[in-house]
Amino acid sequence: MYVLHPSFHLSENMGEALDPYYVRWFKRSTYIFRMVIGYSAPLFCVPLIKVGDKSLRCLYVLIVTYEQLLFGTVHPGVASFLPFVYLPLLEIDTMSEVCNKYFTVRSPT
């Protein structure tokens, strides 16, 4: 049987409970901000359907993907597939060129 020291408190192991009040609210607000920005970023792609320059649309899709990685709204493994989801939605017919340009794996020589 284990006996706890009298100075041991359960709240010491609860992580966030030890943070001051303002630190907890700062963490919560930054989390909410990251989620709102990260998940709404693909919606900004919708106006780009009218943009005639397809390379600009491709660049924007990649920026949105990396923005979601930066804010931590998607897992890195999921983010690697997001351009393949966003690009067809933007009606880009140069999908193979984009894939060959940005996502080619070079074999070691």
NORGI-V492292 format. One record per helix or strand. SS is the DSSP state (~ for helix, > for strand). FROM is the first residue (numbers start at 0). TO is the last residue. If there is no record, write none. Layout:
{{SS;FROM;TO} {SS;FROM;TO}}
This chain:
{{~;9;12} {~;14;17} {~;20;49} {~;53;70} {~;75;88} {~;94;101}}
